[in-house]
Amino acid sequence: MRTKTLLGGMTALFLSALLVPTTASALAIELSPHNQGIGEFSYDQSDSTITIQETWEGEGPGALELSDLEGDRDYTIIKEITNNSGSDWGSLANEILVPTGDGSETEDQASFVPEGFSHSHNTDGVSFAQRSGLPRDSDAFTSTEADEFGERDYLEYMDGILGDGDTAMIRFGLRENGYFPDDSFLLSQTPGQTSAPSPIPSPATPALLGLGLLGLAWLRARQAG
């Protein structure tokens, strides 16, 4: 009787182990060695929504390395960005860069593309989920410009200001069609600094200029006389 009870318990334990659902590989996001601008970051994932907090401490491009996204799934990326770079931003460009080596990389590479990576294009499986209908918005920038159906996956936020010391949100979609199960890809980000305003002359400047012109006229009149 005791033997039957023991065997029954072991059988139940074995069956319960078989019924435990297997978990998919967890998403991983890291600072890329090619990153310049991002000082600190963290992220959280809730189902298909990934929230990334970034604190920028430099003016150079920022780069995050993403891996283990579930294939054929549309993700919503929410970025909470604190600008401590020392400059106001008038835009923020985002671009997907994929590993090279499969022969599909684009021929002309921008200067900021690091060695070993290439512009993402319309057939490599990684994109800003342009066909998903996911929102692309921001509380600092009012418009976006995208280039996604050619040789790049590029999304820029414009027409606004993210001032030095301020925090803003941007939101967009991201999709990986399972083409890179073992490789990571980069999310490159380049802030556009606002143009420096022209210096406003002090009230004394026009007066000094007028006196100078009067003096020049008097000197010419004296020489003519």
C-alpha positions in Angstrom: 0.0 0.0 0.0 2.8 2.3 0.8 4.6 1.5 -2.4 1.5 2.4 -4.4 1.2 5.7 -2.7 4.8 6.5 -3.4 4.5 5.6 -7.0 1.3 7.6 -7.4 3.0 10.7 -5.9 6.0 10.4 -8.3 3.6 10.0 -11.3 1.7 13.1 -10.3 4.9 15.1 -9.9 6.1 13.9 -13.3 2.8 14.8 -15.0 2.7 18.2 -13.3 6.2 19.0 -14.6 5.0 18.2 -18.1 2.1 20.6 -17.8 4.3 23.6 -16.7 4.2 26.0 -19.7 7.6 26.8 -21.2 8.5 30.5 -21.3 9.9 32.3 -24.3 13.3 33.8 -24.2 13.2 37.2 -22.4 13.7 40.4 -24.3 17.1 42.0 -23.7 18.1 45.6 -24.2 21.6 46.9 -23.5 23.7 50.0 -24.2 25.6 49.4 -27.3 29.4 49.9 -27.3 28.8 52.4 -30.1 26.6 54.5 -27.8 27.8 58.1 -27.1 24.9 60.2 -25.8 22.9 58.0 -23.4 24.3 58.0 -19.9 21.8 55.7 -18.1 18.8 53.7 -19.1 16.3 51.1 -17.8 13.4 49.3 -19.3 10.2 47.4 -18.4 8.0 45.1 -20.5 4.3 44.5 -20.1 3.0 42.1 -22.7 3.7 43.9 -26.0 4.6 47.3 -24.5 8.2 48.1 -23.8 8.9 51.3 -21.7 12.5 52.6 -21.9 13.8 55.3 -19.6 16.8 57.2 -20.9 19.0 59.9 -19.4 21.2 61.6 -22.0 24.4 63.1 -20.8 26.1 63.8 -24.1 25.4 65.3 -27.5 26.6 62.4 -29.6 24.3 59.7 -31.0 22.8 57.1 -28.7 22.5 53.4 -29.4 20.6 50.6 -27.8 21.2 46.9 -28.6 18.0 44.8 -28.7 17.8 41.0 -28.9 15.3 38.2 -28.3 12.2 40.0 -29.5 9.4 37.6 -30.3 9.1 37.2 -34.1 6.0 38.3 -36.0 4.8 40.4 -33.1 4.1 44.2 -33.0 5.6 45.9 -30.0 4.8 49.4 -28.7 7.9 51.3 -27.6 7.4 54.1 -25.1 10.6 56.1 -24.5 10.8 58.5 -21.5 13.8 60.7 -22.4 15.5 63.1 -20.0 17.8 65.6 -21.8 20.8 66.4 -19.7 23.1 66.9 -22.7 23.6 70.6 -22.2 21.8 71.5 -25.5 18.2 72.0 -26.5 16.9 69.5 -29.1 14.8 70.5 -32.1 14.3 66.9 -33.3 15.1 63.3 -32.6 15.9 60.8 -35.4 15.5 57.0 -34.8 17.0 54.4 -37.1 17.2 50.6 -37.1 20.7 49.2 -37.9 21.0 45.5 -38.6 24.1 43.2 -38.5 26.0 42.8 -41.8 27.1 39.6 -43.3 24.1 38.2 -45.1 24.8 40.0 -48.3 21.7 42.2 -48.1 23.3 45.3 -46.6 22.9 48.6 -48.4 25.8 49.9 -50.4 25.9 53.5 -49.2 26.3 53.8 -45.4 25.9 57.0 -43.4 28.9 58.1 -41.4 27.3 57.3 -38.1 26.7 53.6 -38.9 29.2 51.5 -36.9 31.3 48.8 -38.4 29.5 45.5 -38.5 26.1 47.1 -39.1 24.1 48.4 -42.0 21.0 50.4 -42.6 17.9 48.3 -42.2 15.8 48.1 -45.4 12.3 46.9 -46.4 13.1 43.2 -46.8 15.3 42.3 -43.8 12.4 41.7 -41.4 13.0 44.5 -38.8 10.9 47.7 -39.0 9.1 50.4 -37.1 5.9 48.3 -37.7 4.7 50.8 -40.3 1.7 48.6 -41.3 0.5 48.0 -37.8 -1.3 51.3 -37.2 0.4 51.7 -33.8 0.7 55.4 -32.7 3.7 57.5 -33.4 3.5 60.6 -31.2 5.3 62.7 -28.6 4.5 65.3 -26.0 7.5 67.4 -27.2 7.4 67.1 -31.0 4.3 67.5 -33.1 5.2 65.8 -36.4 7.1 62.8 -37.7 8.9 62.0 -40.9 9.6 58.4 -42.0 11.5 56.6 -44.6 10.6 52.9 -44.4 9.9 51.4 -47.8 13.4 51.7 -49.4 16.9 51.3 -48.2 16.4 52.5 -44.6 14.1 52.2 -41.6 14.1 55.8 -40.3 11.7 57.7 -38.1 12.3 61.3 -37.0 10.3 63.4 -34.6 10.3 67.1 -35.4 8.6 70.5 -34.9 9.1 70.9 -31.2 11.7 71.5 -28.5 13.1 69.1 -25.8 15.0 71.6 -23.7 18.1 70.8 -21.6 17.0 69.4 -18.3 13.5 68.5 -19.6 11.8 65.1 -19.9 9.6 64.0 -22.8 7.9 61.0 -24.2 8.0 59.5 -27.7 6.1 56.4 -28.9 6.3 54.2 -31.9 6.0 50.6 -33.1 8.7 48.0 -33.6 8.5 44.6 -35.3 11.0 41.8 -35.8 9.8 39.0 -38.2 12.1 36.3 -36.8 14.9 36.9 -39.2 17.4 37.5 -36.4 16.8 34.8 -33.8 20.4 34.7 -32.7 21.6 38.2 -33.5 20.8 41.6 -32.0 20.1 44.8 -33.9 20.6 48.5 -33.0 18.2 51.3 -32.3 20.3 54.3 -33.2 19.1 57.8 -32.0 20.4 61.1 -33.1 19.2 64.4 -31.5 19.1 67.5 -33.6 20.2 70.6 -31.7 18.3 73.8 -32.2 20.1 76.7 -34.0 21.7 79.2 -31.7 19.7 82.5 -31.8 21.3 85.6 -33.3 22.6 87.9 -30.6 20.3 90.8 -29.9 22.2 94.1 -29.8 22.1 96.1 -26.6 20.2 99.4 -26.6 23.6 101.3 -26.6 24.7 99.7 -29.8 22.5 101.7 -32.2 23.4 104.9 -30.4 27.1 104.2 -30.8 26.7 103.4 -34.4 24.9 106.7 -35.0 27.6 108.7 -33.3 30.2 107.0 -35.4 28.4 107.9 -38.7 28.1 111.5 -37.5 31.8 111.7 -36.8 32.6 110.2 -40.2 30.4 112.8 -41.9 32.0 115.7 -40.0 35.5 114.5 -40.9 34.7 114.3 -44.6 33.1 117.8 -44.5 36.2 119.2 -42.8 38.5 117.6 -45.4 36.4 119.0 -48.2 36.5 122.5 -46.7 
